[in-house]
Amino acid sequence: MSPKNVVKSISAFLVAGVLLGGCSNLNNREQRTLSGGALGAGVGVAAGALTGGSWFAGGLIGGAAGAAIGAFTSEDEVKVNP
């Protein structure tokens, strides 16, 4: 591995760590919004790529829809305990 690639890999790892560390103080609604947006974006990218459409547009639409669903879901609807 060349020195340039090592520096890029370490930089990407550090940036990911900082971004993930910022998620530690989120409340339940913010966590649902973030996870819904991430899941929606992933599904949107996959759907766009599989259907031959724009993966970028699929990711944007899926991410927005997932974040909205996560944000507007009440805590009572999410509980799994009987």
C-alpha positions in Angstrom: 0.0 0.0 0.0 1.4 3.4 -1.0 1.9 6.1 1.6 -0.9 8.2 0.0 -3.4 5.4 0.4 -2.4 4.8 4.0 -3.0 8.5 4.8 -6.4 8.4 3.0 -7.4 5.3 4.9 -6.4 6.8 8.3 -8.1 10.1 7.4 -11.3 8.3 6.5 -11.2 6.3 9.7 -10.8 9.4 11.8 -13.5 11.3 10.0 -15.9 8.3 10.5 -15.0 8.2 14.2 -15.7 11.8 14.7 -19.0 11.7 12.8 -20.2 8.6 14.8 -19.1 10.2 18.0 -21.4 13.1 17.4 -24.4 10.7 17.5 -23.9 9.7 21.2 -26.1 12.4 22.7 -29.1 12.1 20.5 -32.6 11.7 22.0 -35.0 8.9 20.9 -36.6 11.0 18.2 -33.3 12.1 16.7 -32.0 8.5 16.7 -35.2 7.3 14.9 -34.8 10.2 12.4 -31.1 9.4 11.7 -31.6 5.6 11.5 -34.7 6.0 9.3 -32.8 8.3 7.0 -29.9 6.0 6.7 -32.0 3.0 6.0 -34.2 4.9 3.5 -31.1 6.2 1.7 -29.7 2.7 1.5 -32.9 1.2 0.1 -33.3 4.1 -2.3 -29.8 3.7 -3.7 -30.3 0.0 -4.1 -33.7 0.5 -5.8 -32.3 3.1 -8.1 -29.4 1.0 -9.1 -31.4 -2.2 -9.6 -34.1 -0.5 -11.7 -31.6 1.3 -13.9 -32.7 4.7 -12.6 -30.6 7.3 -10.8 -29.1 5.8 -7.7 -28.4 9.4 -6.5 -32.1 10.4 -6.8 -33.2 7.2 -5.2 -30.9 7.8 -2.3 -32.2 11.4 -1.8 -35.8 10.4 -2.0 -35.4 7.3 0.2 -33.3 9.2 2.8 -35.9 12.0 3.0 -38.8 9.5 3.3 -37.0 7.4 5.9 -36.0 10.4 8.0 -39.6 11.7 7.9 -41.0 8.4 8.9 -38.5 8.1 11.7 -39.2 11.7 12.9 -42.9 11.4 12.9 -43.2 8.0 14.5 -44.2 8.4 18.1 -42.3 6.6 20.9 -45.4 4.5 21.7 -45.5 3.1 18.2 -41.9 1.9 18.4 -42.0 0.1 21.7 -41.7 -3.7 21.3 -42.3 -4.6 24.9 -45.8 -6.1 25.6 
